[in-house]
Amino acid sequence: MSNKPFTIIRFLKNIGIMVGISVVLVLFFFYIYLPASTNHNETITVPDLVGTPFESIDEFLTNRNLRYEVEVDSGYSENFDPEVILSQNPKGGAKVKEDRKIYLTLNANVPPQVRMPNLINTDLLNAEDILTSNGLKRGEITYVPDLRENAVIKQELEGEEIEPGTMLFKGSVVDLVIGNGIGVETFPIPDFLGKTLEEAKFQIEAAELRLDIVNYIKNDTVPLNTIYKQLPPLGTVVRKNRIIELWINGDEPPEEEEEGKEDSGN
């Protein structure tokens, strides 16, 4: 048994020895024991699962000592089949420990719905951008006579006009009717000369023109009850709904007789 007297130097020396032993034990635990017991230096490379059918991944991940969880909110891409993996976290190629959980997002069975935007009077280029930003596709383009050049006149789906706000499946193909900037088509006025009023009415209706005034004035240069003058004159280029005025050789029929003819025609 030592009889050395207690001194401060001796006390500090003993404290230093105890601290040194503690540091060695801590380093041993974290850098030798813990890595050896938890495979600290052993990692697994996460496989790239994007595009893989969900039904085939269970055994695939289990064999690699990995777990997975499917996210509640699925996504959608027309480039993948339903229930194919769209994204994963961690991504393919990441280094993780064994038993790490991989979070998966699947492609939905049914495309989500989006609202049809209002493209009317929008120019074609902007209309295409709006469709794309809303997850829709531009289909066929049809040009029609209209003064609104290169502007959308109608928006259609499978031949039916679509009202703005209508719910459509994402990826739906929208056809556009575009104005050609020329306006309503023009055509030469039909020849009514030498025809009867009934024959002229038939032509006028077929050409989508409008009969306005019929003048009955005798003129011995043409057969009775036939047309000898028309306005606009023959050779004029007109549009639909143009007003037509006619001159007929003969006396104006009484109103009752005229009504009787119209009734018999009906």
Secondary structure by P-SEA (a helix, b strand, c coil): cccccccaaaaaaaaaaaaaaaaaaaaaaaccaaaaaccccbbbbbcccccccccccaaaaaaacbbbbbbcbbbbbccccccccccccccccccccccbbbbbbbbbcbbbbbcccccccccaaaaaaaaaaacccccbbbbcccccccccccccccccccccccccccbbbbbbbbbcccccccccccccccccaaaaaaaaaaacccccbbbbbbbccccccccccccccccccccccbbbbbbbccccccaaaaaaaaaaac
